[in-house]
């Protein structure tokens, strides 16, 4: 890990930027939803659904996203069960978040994504798009819900929320097979 990456590890709130554009990532092994916010962190928009290809092409995509969108940090959804325990998908998200940090050099926070897909489906259902178009946008809208929730929680608590990529899972010792 280089020095810039080391200083951007996201281990403390002082290392995760308090201003600037963020992207939220709704991680999946096939599709990844992406949403970004404005530099003042008051508005968020879904950007796209990225289809996973290969580690090399995926890394290129995320580095280009960081450059084009002038991002200063990333938020990755952490799937947690309603009882607070983590699953294999939680561990996959944690691994992806660490990989994303290594590839982009940006600080990454993990944030509870419970109910983000359900909220995204509800938002899409109230729109006028066809079911097929809704399905294509679902992961990006889930990333939007994740980003809005993260920003709102930070404002409400008056500080950084979520988890560092270096933390172990809250329910990691109770991972279901």
Buried (B, 14 or more C-beta within 10 A) or exposed (E): EEEEBEEBBBBEEEBBBEEBBBBBBBBBEEBBBBBBBEEEBEEBEBBBBBEBEEEEEBBEBBBEBBEEBEBBBBBBBBBBBEEEBBBEBBBBBBEBBBBBBBBBBBBBBBBBBBEBBEBBBEBBEEEEEEEEEBEEBBBBBBBBBBBBBBBEBBEEEEEBBBBBBEEEBBBEEEBEE
